[in-house]
Amino acid sequence: MDTAQPSAIAPDHILVVEDDDDVREATRDALEDAGYRVVGVDNGASALQHLRARKGLPRLIILDLMMPVMDGWGFLKVRDEDPDLRRVPVVVVSATPPAMTRLGDSAQAFVPKPTNVDVLLDTIARFMAPSGGASNGTAQA
């Protein structure tokens, strides 16, 4: 699992749930370069563990669908049953585009892999309204 130290986790972070270490790190680097605080985990079970630790819910979850241990579908099912976690928007990033009807209300957006960083940042900006954290891809002073 690739996470920041608990004291460093800000409540306005983005949680990246991706099993491929290289993809997770590249996503993390791109988002941090854009001014976002990022925590990365390697599967749905690790994501739920992070979320339940309540070190501050993320402002957004970027979720791969195909992962070992607990895939994105399993994560969404558990998340959807928790009213607190349901408040956090999810952007699905996957090589296999799911029918948005299958995602239903579980995800608010889809970005295909291989991921175009500009498309991902534009999608993220829609969900990161100002509140002392990142906004429109840049951190506020």
Summary of the structure (lengths in Angstrom):
residues: 141
radius of gyration: 13.6
end to end distance: 29.8
largest distance: 39.7
contacts: 445
relative contact order: 0.19
helix: 38%
strand: 18%
